[in-house]
Amino acid sequence: MVDQPDLPGLESVEEEITEGWPCCCCLPVPIVIIGGVVQGYWIYGLIFSVLLILLTLILSRLSDYRIKTDSWELTARWPFRTIRIPWAEVTHAKTITVESNTYERFIRVEAPGRKIEVPVAGLDMARLEASVWQHLRRYRKADGVTLSDDALSFWLPIPDDIPSQMDWEMPCELDWAPLARYSLRPRYILCEFVEPESYRKSRAIEWLAVKSADWEVDDKDCLTLSIESESESIYIPLDPDDPTSARFLLAVIRRLRSLEHIKPLPIPRKIRELMGLTTT
């Protein structure tokens, strides 16, 4: 799998990294308020609590940063500082496990006097992880980096038995949930939604009108297609009890891979398990 060619869509990737501060920072708030009420100085306790919450929010925001890859360098940018490491200057790179508020695994990239730790966190960071590895491999410095299965799935081939045209009907599990039918065609994807009162809404979207595609942040089993010149998006869910839905999503991913303007998509673990796909 690691011998696969470079993917142009991974040449430049940028992600926002949210470290966050633990909620325990705000634990003194109720204690201060209760103590202030008992002592008769509740107003001071309230003011102190508000200031403590604001301070926690500010510090949490200041700890957030962005990591970007391009053809020349790896960049990490905080509100008040920036670290840049050209790929040609990397002296060491490896996957490490550390204790963190948000992430446990990182790719540590080191250069003289500088280092950047790129978080490895499932589908959310798979594109950034794969991009860093791809650049390091180009300079023969990726031997110490172990890619996750989610990152390796960018290079997974779509099985030959997945058709280029197919239909899938999403089951209606709840009384108030709309029934959805999806049709995949070489030129377009058709979505038909049936509301409980028999209200129907159909949309035929040409593939070239899809401006971006990604998995939902809060629901890793739902593929979102953003449509050009429209505020709405198309949501295609995965039914874990229906292998046909996994086949349909794989057919969609294969079609998206043929579009140069769409960033590569990882294949979620549940789809890989349903279809028996392995990254080894």
C-alpha positions in Angstrom: 0.0 0.0 0.0 2.8 2.4 0.8 4.2 2.0 -2.8 1.1 3.7 -4.3 1.7 6.9 -6.3 1.4 10.4 -5.0 -2.2 11.8 -4.9 -2.4 15.4 -6.3 -5.2 16.2 -3.9 -2.9 15.7 -0.9 -0.3 18.1 -2.2 -1.7 21.0 -0.1 -3.8 20.4 3.0 -4.7 22.7 5.9 -6.5 21.8 9.1 -7.4 23.6 12.3 -6.2 21.8 15.4 -8.3 22.4 18.6 -6.5 21.4 21.8 -8.9 23.0 24.2 -8.6 23.4 27.9 -10.1 20.8 30.3 -13.5 21.6 31.9 -11.9 21.3 35.3 -10.6 24.8 34.9 -14.2 26.0 35.6 -14.8 23.7 38.6 -14.0 26.6 41.1 -16.9 28.6 39.7 -19.8 27.0 41.7 -17.6 26.9 44.8 -16.8 30.6 44.6 -20.4 31.5 44.0 -21.7 29.4 46.9 -18.9 30.7 49.2 -19.8 34.3 48.2 -23.5 33.7 49.0 -22.7 32.3 52.4 -20.4 35.1 53.2 -22.8 37.7 51.8 -20.5 38.8 49.0 -22.2 37.0 46.1 -21.7 39.8 43.7 -17.9 39.5 44.0 -18.1 35.7 43.6 -20.2 36.2 40.5 -17.7 38.7 39.0 -14.8 36.4 39.7 -16.5 33.4 38.2 -17.3 35.3 35.0 -13.7 36.5 34.7 -12.5 32.9 35.3 -14.7 31.6 32.5 -13.6 34.3 30.1 -10.0 33.6 30.9 -10.5 29.9 30.2 -12.2 30.6 26.9 -9.4 33.0 25.8 -6.6 30.6 26.8 -8.5 27.8 25.0 -8.7 29.8 21.8 -5.0 30.8 22.0 -4.0 27.2 22.2 -5.7 26.4 18.9 -3.5 26.4 15.8 -3.5 25.5 12.1 -1.2 23.1 10.3 -0.7 23.4 6.5 1.3 21.4 4.0 2.4 22.4 0.5 5.0 21.4 -1.9 7.8 23.2 -0.1 7.2 23.1 3.7 5.1 22.1 6.7 3.7 25.1 8.6 2.1 25.4 12.1 0.5 28.7 12.8 -0.6 29.9 16.3 -2.1 33.4 17.0 1.3 34.8 18.0 3.9 32.6 16.4 4.6 30.5 13.3 6.9 27.5 12.7 7.9 26.5 9.2 9.9 23.4 8.3 10.9 23.0 4.7 10.7 19.3 3.7 14.3 19.4 2.5 15.4 20.4 6.1 13.6 17.6 8.0 16.1 15.6 10.0 13.8 13.1 11.7 10.1 12.1 11.5 8.3 9.5 13.4 4.9 8.5 14.9 4.7 9.0 18.6 2.2 8.5 21.4 1.8 11.2 24.0 -0.7 12.4 26.6 -2.8 15.3 25.4 -6.1 16.9 26.2 -7.5 16.0 22.7 -5.1 13.7 20.8 -2.9 10.7 21.6 -0.9 10.0 18.5 1.2 12.5 16.5 3.6 12.6 13.7 6.6 14.5 15.0 8.6 16.3 12.3 11.9 17.7 13.4 14.4 20.1 11.9 17.4 21.9 13.4 15.9 24.0 16.3 12.3 23.3 15.3 9.7 20.6 15.6 6.0 20.3 14.7 3.7 17.6 16.0 0.9 16.7 13.6 -2.1 15.0 15.3 -3.4 11.6 14.1 -7.1 11.4 14.9 -9.1 9.2 12.6 -11.1 10.6 9.6 -10.9 14.2 10.9 -7.2 14.4 10.4 -6.6 11.5 7.9 -6.1 13.9 4.9 -3.5 16.0 6.8 -1.8 12.8 8.1 -1.6 11.3 4.6 -0.4 14.6 3.1 2.5 14.9 5.6 3.5 11.2 5.0 3.3 11.7 1.2 5.7 14.7 1.3 8.1 12.9 3.7 8.1 9.9 1.5 9.1 12.0 -1.5 12.2 13.1 0.5 12.8 9.5 1.8 12.2 10.6 5.4 9.0 8.7 6.2 10.5 5.4 7.4 9.6 6.2 11.0 6.0 7.2 10.3 3.3 4.6 10.6 0.1 5.5 8.8 -3.3 4.8 10.3 -5.8 2.6 8.4 -7.9 5.7 7.8 -5.0 7.5 6.1 -4.0 4.4 4.1 -7.6 4.1 2.8 -6.9 7.0 0.4 -5.0 4.5 -1.7 -7.5 1.7 -1.3 -8.8 0.6 -4.8 -12.6 0.4 -5.2 -13.6 -3.2 -5.9 -14.3 -4.1 -9.5 -17.7 -5.5 -8.7 -19.0 -2.0 -7.6 -21.2 -0.8 -10.5 -20.9 2.6 -12.0 -24.7 2.9 -12.0 -26.9 1.8 -9.1 -29.8 2.8 -6.9 -30.2 2.7 -3.1 -33.3 3.3 -1.0 -32.6 4.4 2.6 -35.0 2.6 5.0 -37.3 4.7 7.1 -36.6 3.7 10.7 -38.5 6.5 12.4 -42.1 7.7 11.8 -41.0 11.3 11.3 -37.8 10.5 9.3 -38.1 11.1 5.5 -37.6 8.3 3.1 -34.8 8.8 0.7 -33.9 7.2 -2.6 -30.6 7.7 -4.3 -29.6 7.0 -7.9 -26.0 7.1 -9.2 -25.4 7.8 -12.9 -22.3 8.7 -14.8 -23.5 12.3 -15.3 -25.4 13.0 -12.2 -26.6 11.8 -8.8 -30.3 11.9 -8.2 -31.8 12.3 -4.7 -35.5 11.9 -3.9 -36.8 12.6 -0.5 -40.3 11.5 0.6 -41.7 13.2 3.7 -44.3 11.6 6.0 -47.2 13.5 4.3 -46.2 12.1 0.9 -44.3 15.3 0.0 -41.7 14.5 -2.6 -38.6 16.5 -3.4 -36.2 15.4 -6.1 -32.8 16.8 -7.1 -30.6 15.8 -9.9 -27.1 17.1 -9.3 -24.4 17.0 -12.0 -21.1 15.8 -10.7 -19.3 18.9 -11.9 -21.6 21.0 -9.7 -20.2 19.2 -6.6 -17.6 21.6 -5.1 -16.5 19.6 -2.1 -17.1 16.3 -0.4 -16.3 15.2 3.2 -17.6 13.0 6.0 -19.7 14.7 8.6 -17.6 15.8 11.6 -20.3 14.7 14.1 -21.4 11.7 12.2 -18.6 9.7 10.5 -21.2 7.5 8.7 -22.7 10.3 6.5 -21.1 11.7 3.3 -21.8 15.4 2.6 -21.7 16.7 -0.9 -21.6 20.5 -1.1 -23.1 21.9 -4.2 -21.7 24.9 -6.1 -23.9 28.1 -6.0 -26.2 26.5 -3.4 -26.4 26.8 0.3 -27.8 23.3 0.7 -25.8 20.0 0.7 -26.6 16.4 -0.1 -26.3 14.0 2.8 -25.8 10.3 2.0 -25.8 8.1 5.1 -24.4 4.7 5.7 -26.8 2.0 6.9 -24.6 -0.4 9.0 -27.1 -3.2 8.5 -27.3 -2.8 4.7 -24.2 -3.7 2.7 -25.9 -2.1 -0.4 -25.5 1.3 1.2 -21.7 0.7 1.6 -21.6 -0.4 -2.1 -23.4 2.8 -3.1 -21.0 5.0 -1.1 -18.0 3.3 -2.6 -19.5 3.9 -6.1 -19.9 7.6 -5.1 -16.3 7.8 -3.8 -15.0 6.2 -7.1 -16.9 8.9 -9.1 -15.5 11.7 -6.9 -12.0 10.4 -7.3 -12.3 11.1 -11.0 -13.0 14.8 -10.4 -9.7 16.8 -10.2 -11.2 19.6 -8.1 -12.4 17.2 -5.3 -10.0 16.5 -2.4 -9.4 12.8 -1.8 -11.8 11.0 0.6 -10.8 8.4 3.1 -13.0 5.2 3.4 -14.4 4.9 6.9 -13.8 1.8 9.0 -17.4 0.6 8.9 -17.5 0.6 5.1 -14.2 -1.2 5.0 -15.5 -3.8 7.5 -18.8 -4.3 5.6 -17.0 -4.7 2.3 -14.1 -6.7 3.6 -11.5 -4.2 2.5 -8.1 -4.2 4.2 -5.2 -1.7 4.1 -2.5 -4.3 4.4 
